[in-house]
Amino acid sequence: MPVTRSSRGRIFVLPLVALAVSAAAAEISGASTPSNARSQTGTERPNILVIVTDDQRATGTLGVMPKTRRFFHRNGTRFKNSFASTPLCCPSRGSIFSGRYAHNHGLVRASTDPSAFDQGATIQAHLSAAGYLAAISGKYLNSWDQSTNPPHFNRWSYFSRGLGNGSNGYYNLVFNVDGVQKPVERYSTHFVRDRALRYLSWFERRDDRPWFLYVAPFAPHGPAIPEKKYSRATVPSWRSSPAFFEEDVSDKPRYVQEAQVSRREIKKLRVRQLRSLKSVDDLVGDLFAKLSRLGEKGNTLAIFMSDNGFLWGEHGRSAKSVPYSSSVAIPMAVRWPGHVERGGIDARLASNIDIAPTVLHAADATVPQETQMDGRSMLDSSWTRDRILLEFWEREGDPVPRWASIRGSDYQYVEYYTDDTDRETVIEREYYDLTSDPWQLENLLADDENGNDPPHWMVEQLSADRRCSSSSCP
């Protein structure tokens, strides 16, 4: 696969634009075999490792993860403006797998029937058709029937309901291990790690084929229980932002004005989350140590990210589900030696919908026209975005109404809607100048000035983006 250096000094793989039709058809039909496990350029296709944490915010968390920073930041490229298109576990993971916004892949809520999700339009389906082996270790889709094996994976050890079966997500969790329900009493991050390491060994015994490994620990999702050796670990001191328990929320939607959370509990949860991430950092270190021993570290495209962000008291709220920066911003970094710049920082607007296109681009895997993706390959430096779409559907027991937003580098416009999808009505709006107000303290639609309101094109653009598909998406 040809490699070039962009004008900004980063090394990226350029798109392959001249694939033979017969070869593309063979890959999609599943005709790929070990004998054609190299791309048409003669370059060996990379292994793919995707690591997804749960509820890890972009700021204030990676300081406790030195191994992750070493492997992904020092030896890879960090995407500093990356976002979860829907800040909720199941819809976000649907976007990671499919490269589509939730309004296109259908998993709009954690409780959505996963039969609405097209399993044939996923990373694992396309990579399997292109001759890859695939395995998953960790969290899958929330509402997935755990007695059902996940499609397009050769091996799996997954759980679908983090707090189900009387478990807290960290101990006494039940996994589906290659078709067998297995109660696991020990710390779940360790089990996820050990199964992932086992799959690397299994791949090595079939070394004539590239592989895809998806690793998804439960941490730092609440209740964020650290393992015993980190139960009293020191974590960085906290410098709260100006948005922490914002004094005047009269310009905010009703759910913000009525929020009731404890400062003390938020501070305690932050410490527990950071301590639980230390075990994830160990997991990352162990995976790369194994890759090094197997001689696979140099030919593995690795991605580290979270499924969504998390509020630590910003605007007086905890958790996720809202359009504010701490909820939608996520850590994201890409490592691929010789192809992605070491220590690079990419400032483009990136999203979870870009993971699948990036992986399939690197793997030289063709996507059928009927399953085209909304995202773009992050390995291709030829594009930039002027905005990104964010969207959320209301859920039972949550006061946050359905909302949608477009966010650029210097602004964010948000609309909230009634829950009547047949006669949808905008009930509240927000607009922020992110240059002068990065903490989103002043909703410019709540003052008496008309001159600072969003231009009409933003309203029209949000309406269009909510219906976008493939190349019509931002």
C-alpha positions in Angstrom: 0.0 0.0 0.0 1.6 3.3 -1.0 2.7 5.7 1.7 3.4 9.4 1.5 4.1 12.3 3.8 1.5 15.0 3.9 2.2 18.7 3.7 1.6 18.8 7.4 4.5 16.4 8.0 2.4 13.4 8.9 2.8 10.0 7.3 -0.4 8.6 6.0 -1.5 5.9 3.7 -3.2 7.3 0.6 -6.4 5.7 -0.8 -6.0 2.9 -3.3 -8.1 4.1 -6.3 -7.4 1.4 -8.8 -8.7 -1.9 -7.5 -9.5 -4.5 -10.1 -13.3 -5.2 -10.2 -12.7 -9.0 -10.0 -10.5 -8.8 -6.9 -13.0 -6.5 -5.2 -15.9 -8.9 -5.9 -13.8 -11.8 -4.6 -13.2 -10.0 -1.3 -16.8 -9.1 -0.8 -18.1 -12.6 -1.7 -15.7 -14.0 0.9 -13.4 -15.6 -1.7 -10.3 -14.3 0.0 -8.0 -17.1 1.2 -4.5 -17.2 2.7 -3.1 -17.4 -0.8 -4.3 -13.8 -1.5 -3.8 -12.4 2.0 -1.6 -9.6 0.6 -2.9 -6.5 -1.2 -2.4 -6.0 -4.9 0.5 -3.7 -4.2 2.4 -6.6 -2.6 2.4 -4.9 0.8 1.4 -7.2 3.7 -1.9 -6.2 5.1 -1.8 -5.2 8.7 -3.3 -6.9 11.7 -6.0 -4.7 13.4 -6.2 -4.0 17.1 -9.0 -1.8 18.4 -9.2 -1.0 22.1 -12.4 0.7 23.4 -12.8 1.8 27.0 -16.2 2.6 28.5 -17.1 6.2 29.6 -13.6 7.5 29.5 -13.5 11.3 29.0 -11.0 13.0 26.8 -9.5 15.3 29.5 -8.0 14.4 32.8 -7.8 10.6 32.4 -4.8 9.6 30.4 -2.4 10.9 33.1 -2.8 7.6 34.9 -2.0 5.6 31.8 1.7 5.9 31.0 1.9 2.7 28.9 -1.0 3.8 26.8 0.5 7.2 26.2 3.8 5.6 25.3 2.4 3.2 22.7 -0.3 5.5 21.3 0.8 9.1 21.8 4.6 8.8 21.7 4.6 6.2 19.0 1.4 7.1 17.2 -0.8 10.0 16.2 -3.3 11.6 18.6 -6.6 13.0 17.3 -7.2 15.9 19.7 -10.6 16.8 18.4 -12.4 13.5 18.4 -16.0 12.9 19.3 -18.6 10.2 20.0 -21.4 10.9 17.5 -23.9 9.6 20.1 -22.6 9.8 23.7 -24.1 6.5 24.9 -22.6 3.1 24.9 -24.6 1.0 22.5 -25.3 3.6 19.8 -21.6 4.6 19.9 -20.4 1.0 19.6 -22.8 0.5 16.7 -21.1 3.5 15.0 -17.6 2.0 15.7 -18.6 -1.3 14.1 -20.5 0.1 11.1 -18.9 3.5 10.4 -22.4 5.0 10.4 -24.3 7.5 12.4 -26.9 6.0 14.7 -29.8 7.4 12.6 -28.4 5.1 9.8 -27.4 2.0 11.7 -30.5 1.9 13.9 -29.1 1.2 17.4 -30.3 4.6 18.7 -30.8 3.5 22.4 -29.1 1.0 24.7 -32.5 -0.9 24.8 -32.9 -1.0 21.0 -33.5 -4.5 19.6 -30.1 -5.3 18.0 -31.9 -7.2 15.2 -32.3 -3.7 13.7 -28.5 -3.6 13.3 -27.1 -4.8 10.0 -24.4 -7.2 11.0 -23.4 -7.6 7.4 -22.3 -3.9 7.3 -19.7 -4.1 10.1 -15.9 -4.1 10.4 -15.9 -7.7 11.3 -18.1 -8.7 8.4 -16.0 -6.8 5.8 -12.7 -8.0 7.2 -13.9 -11.6 7.4 -14.9 -11.4 3.7 -11.4 -10.1 3.0 -9.7 -13.1 4.6 -9.2 -11.8 8.1 -9.6 -13.8 11.3 -11.7 -11.9 13.9 -12.1 -12.1 17.7 -13.7 -10.0 20.4 -12.9 -9.8 24.1 -15.0 -7.6 26.4 -18.2 -5.6 26.0 -20.4 -6.1 22.9 -23.8 -4.5 22.4 -26.0 -3.9 25.5 -29.2 -5.5 24.4 -27.6 -8.4 22.6 -28.9 -11.8 23.7 -25.9 -13.2 25.4 -26.8 -16.7 24.6 -26.4 -15.8 20.9 -22.9 -15.9 19.3 -21.8 -12.6 17.8 -21.8 -12.8 13.9 -18.6 -12.6 11.9 -16.2 -13.4 14.8 -14.2 -16.6 14.8 -13.5 -16.4 18.5 -15.2 -14.5 21.3 -15.4 -13.8 25.0 -18.0 -11.1 25.4 -20.6 -9.7 27.8 -23.5 -7.6 26.7 -25.1 -6.3 30.0 -22.5 -4.7 32.2 -24.6 -4.6 35.4 -26.9 -7.6 34.7 -27.0 -10.9 36.5 -26.3 -9.2 39.9 -22.8 -8.1 38.7 -21.3 -4.7 39.2 -19.4 -5.1 35.9 -16.0 -5.7 37.6 -16.6 -8.9 39.5 -18.9 -11.8 39.0 -19.6 -11.0 35.4 -21.0 -13.7 33.0 -19.2 -14.0 29.6 -20.2 -15.9 26.5 -16.9 -17.7 25.8 -17.0 -19.3 22.3 -20.6 -20.2 22.8 -20.5 -21.2 26.5 -21.9 -19.1 29.3 -19.0 -18.7 31.8 -19.4 -17.0 35.2 -16.2 -15.1 35.9 -15.6 -14.2 39.6 -12.3 -12.4 39.2 -11.7 -8.9 38.0 -13.2 -8.5 34.6 -10.4 -6.3 33.1 -8.0 -9.1 33.8 -10.3 -11.7 32.2 -10.7 -9.5 29.1 -6.9 -9.1 28.9 -6.2 -12.8 29.3 -8.7 -13.8 26.6 -7.3 -11.2 24.3 -3.8 -12.6 24.9 -5.1 -16.1 24.2 -6.6 -14.9 20.9 -3.2 -13.4 19.9 -1.7 -16.8 20.4 -4.5 -18.4 18.4 -3.9 -16.0 15.6 -0.2 -16.8 15.6 -0.9 -20.5 14.9 -2.7 -19.3 11.7 0.0 -16.8 10.8 -0.8 -17.0 7.1 -3.9 -14.8 7.7 -4.1 -11.2 9.1 -6.4 -10.7 12.1 -8.8 -8.3 13.7 -9.0 -8.1 17.6 -11.6 -5.9 19.3 -10.8 -5.4 23.1 -13.4 -3.7 25.2 -13.0 -3.6 29.0 -15.8 -2.3 31.2 -13.6 0.3 32.9 -14.0 3.1 33.8 -17.8 2.8 33.7 -19.6 3.3 37.0 -19.4 2.1 39.7 -15.7 2.1 38.6 -14.3 -0.4 41.1 -10.5 -0.6 41.0 -8.7 -3.9 41.4 -7.2 -4.5 44.9 -3.6 -3.4 44.1 -4.9 0.0 42.9 -7.6 0.5 45.5 -5.6 3.1 47.2 -3.4 4.3 44.3 -2.5 7.9 44.1 -4.1 9.8 41.3 -3.4 13.3 39.9 -4.9 16.2 41.8 -8.0 17.7 40.3 -8.3 21.1 38.9 -11.9 21.6 38.1 -13.0 23.7 35.1 -15.1 26.9 35.2 -18.0 24.7 34.1 -17.8 22.6 37.3 -21.2 23.3 39.0 -21.7 26.3 36.9 -23.2 29.0 39.1 -25.8 30.4 36.7 -27.6 27.8 34.6 -30.7 29.9 33.8 -29.6 29.9 30.2 -29.5 26.1 30.1 -32.2 23.6 29.3 -34.6 22.4 32.1 -32.8 19.1 32.7 -29.6 21.1 33.6 -31.5 23.5 35.8 -33.1 20.6 37.7 -30.0 18.4 38.0 -29.2 17.2 41.5 -25.8 15.6 41.9 -23.4 15.6 44.8 -20.0 17.3 44.4 -18.6 14.8 46.9 -19.9 11.8 45.0 -18.5 13.2 41.7 -15.1 13.6 43.2 -15.1 10.1 44.7 -16.3 8.7 41.3 -13.4 10.5 39.5 -10.9 8.8 41.8 -12.4 5.4 41.3 -12.5 5.8 37.5 -8.8 6.8 37.4 -7.8 3.9 39.6 -9.8 1.5 37.4 -8.0 2.8 34.3 -4.7 1.8 35.7 -5.7 -1.8 35.1 -6.7 -0.9 31.5 -3.2 0.6 31.1 -1.7 -2.7 32.3 -3.9 -4.5 29.7 -2.5 -2.2 26.9 1.0 -2.9 28.1 0.5 -6.7 28.2 -1.1 -6.7 24.7 1.9 -4.8 23.2 4.4 -7.0 25.0 2.7 -10.0 23.5 2.7 -8.4 20.0 6.4 -7.8 20.4 7.2 -11.4 21.4 5.2 -12.6 18.4 6.9 -10.2 16.1 3.6 -8.6 15.2 4.0 -5.1 16.7 5.4 -3.5 13.6 2.6 -4.7 11.3 -0.4 -4.0 13.5 -2.6 -1.0 13.1 -3.8 -0.2 16.6 -6.5 2.2 17.7 -7.2 3.4 21.2 -10.5 5.2 22.1 -13.5 5.5 24.3 -17.2 4.9 23.4 -18.2 8.3 24.8 -17.1 11.0 27.3 -18.2 11.7 30.8 -19.1 14.8 32.9 -17.4 15.4 36.2 -19.8 18.0 37.4 -19.7 20.3 34.4 -22.9 22.3 34.4 -23.9 20.5 37.6 -24.2 17.1 36.0 -22.6 13.7 36.0 -22.6 10.8 33.5 -23.0 11.3 29.7 -25.9 11.6 27.2 -25.7 15.4 26.8 -24.2 17.6 24.0 -21.6 19.3 26.2 -17.9 18.9 25.4 -17.0 16.6 28.3 -19.8 14.2 27.3 -19.1 14.0 23.6 -15.3 14.4 23.4 -13.3 11.2 23.6 -9.7 10.1 23.6 -8.6 8.7 20.3 -5.2 7.7 18.9 -3.9 5.6 16.0 -0.6 3.7 15.8 0.8 2.0 12.8 4.6 2.0 12.5 5.9 3.4 9.3 2.5 4.6 8.2 1.4 7.0 11.0 3.7 9.7 12.4 5.2 9.0 15.8 4.2 11.7 18.3 1.9 13.3 15.8 -1.2 15.4 16.7 -4.0 15.6 14.2 -6.4 18.6 14.7 -9.1 17.5 12.3 -12.6 16.8 13.6 -12.7 13.0 14.0 -15.4 10.7 15.2 -16.3 7.1 16.1 -17.8 6.8 12.6 -14.3 7.1 11.2 -13.0 3.9 12.9 -14.5 1.4 10.4 -13.4 3.3 7.3 -9.9 3.7 8.7 -9.6 0.0 9.4 -11.0 -1.1 6.1 -8.7 1.4 4.3 -5.6 -0.1 5.9 -6.8 -3.6 5.2 -7.4 -2.8 1.6 -10.9 -4.3 2.0 -13.7 -3.2 -0.4 -17.1 -2.1 0.9 -20.2 -2.9 -1.2 -22.0 0.2 -2.6 -25.1 -0.7 -0.6 -23.2 -0.5 2.7 -21.2 2.6 2.2 -20.2 4.4 5.4 -20.7 7.9 6.8 -17.2 8.2 8.2 -13.9 8.8 6.5 -10.5 7.1 6.8 -8.3 8.9 9.2 -5.3 7.6 7.3 -6.2 9.8 4.3 -4.9 13.3 4.9 -6.7 14.8 1.9 -10.0 15.6 3.7 -11.0 17.9 6.5 -14.4 18.5 8.2 -15.9 21.9 8.9 -18.4 20.3 11.3 -19.6 17.0 12.9 -23.0 15.7 13.6 -23.9 14.7 17.2 -27.3 13.1 18.0 -29.1 11.5 21.0 -32.4 9.8 21.5 -34.3 10.1 24.8 -34.3 7.1 27.1 -36.5 5.9 29.9 -35.7 7.3 33.3 -33.4 10.0 31.8 -34.6 13.6 31.9 -32.4 14.5 28.9 -34.8 14.9 25.9 -33.9 13.8 22.3 -31.4 16.3 20.8 -29.2 16.8 17.8 -26.2 19.2 17.3 -23.7 20.3 14.7 -20.3 21.2 16.1 -17.5 23.0 14.3 -14.1 24.0 15.5 -15.4 27.2 16.9 -19.1 26.8 17.5 -21.8 24.4 18.6 -25.5 24.6 17.8 -28.0 22.3 19.6 -31.7 21.5 19.3 -33.9 19.6 21.7 -37.1 17.9 20.6 -40.3 16.5 21.8 -40.5 12.7 22.0 -43.2 12.5 19.4 -41.3 11.4 16.3 -44.4 11.9 14.0 -44.8 15.5 14.9 -41.3 16.5 16.1 -41.1 20.0 17.7 -38.0 21.9 18.8 -38.5 22.7 22.5 -35.2 24.3 23.4 -32.0 25.5 21.7 -28.4 26.3 22.6 -25.6 28.0 20.7 -22.0 28.5 21.9 -19.0 30.4 20.6 -16.3 27.9 21.5 -13.5 30.4 20.8 -14.6 32.9 23.5 -16.5 30.4 25.6 -14.8 27.0 25.5 -16.6 25.9 28.7 -20.0 26.6 27.2 -21.1 28.9 30.0 -23.1 31.3 27.9 -25.9 30.1 25.7 -26.1 32.9 23.2 -29.7 32.1 22.4 -30.7 32.9 25.9 -29.6 36.6 25.9 -31.5 39.6 24.5 -29.2 40.1 21.6 -30.2 38.9 18.1 -26.8 39.8 16.6 -25.0 36.8 18.1 -27.6 34.2 17.3 -26.7 31.3 15.0 -27.0 32.1 11.3 -30.0 30.5 9.6 -27.8 28.1 7.6 -26.9 26.3 10.8 -30.5 25.5 11.4 -30.9 24.2 7.9 -27.7 22.3 8.0 -28.5 20.5 11.2 -31.9 19.4 9.6 -30.0 18.1 6.6 -27.3 16.4 8.5 -29.8 14.5 10.6 -30.9 12.8 7.4 -27.5 12.4 5.8 -26.0 9.2 4.5 -22.6 8.2 3.2 -21.0 11.1 1.1 -23.8 13.5 2.1 -22.6 13.4 5.7 -20.3 16.1 7.0 
